[in-house]
Amino acid sequence: MRRLFLALSSLTLAATAGIASPALAQTLSVRVDQAVRIALTSPAKDVAVGNPDIADVQVLDERNILVLGKGYGTTNVVVLDRSGRLILDRLVVVSAADAGKVTVFKGTSASQYACAPRCEMTEKDADAAAAKPTP
């Protein structure tokens, strides 16, 4: 019985230590077309993104990276040091910027407008509208 208690205590302690680790514990929220800086605890050598269609990373220096939101969804960012040890493994959630944006739906098409103080069609949607033939 005592062995079982010690084994369970060790497993609980190991699991708790893994959850409490700052490199793994946090989820990073990034808005589409925006960036968030992450300061690393030690110098990085290798940086990878799980799905580059959702997020991208720009290395500022060996202790600072920028995570850029590219598309909606969830991915992760992994950073390793020179010895191949894990510095960071962070879940990244990329979502829409709610403030200052309006989406107008016409049938199956949607147009995005940036509003501050008046609303103007975003560059991507304006280019798409200009390329579309008029009926």
C-alpha positions, 0 to 999 in steps of 0.5 A: 500500500505504501509503494502505491501511495509513493508511486501515485505521489510521484506521478502527481508531482511529475504531472503538476510540475509539467503543468506548472512549467511556464514554457508549456502552461500558457496559451498565446492569443494572437489576432489575424494580421497582428503580432505578439512578442515573446521573450525567451528564457534562454537563447534560441537556435531553432524555431518552428510553427506547427501550421504556417498557414495559421501563424508565422514567427519572426526571430528578432534576436536569440531571446525574442520572437514575434508570433504573427497571426496569419489565418484563423485556427490553432497551432503551436510554436516550438523553440529549441536551444543550441543543445536541442532542449525545449525552451518553449512549446506554446499553443497559439490561437489565432482569432479575428480582431473584433474591435474596429472591424465590420463584416458585411455579408451579401449572399455568399460573399463577405466584405471586411471593413476597417472602422476608425472613425469611418469604415473603409473596405480592407485592401484585400477585399477592395482588390477582390471587388475591383477584379470582380466583373459587374453583371 
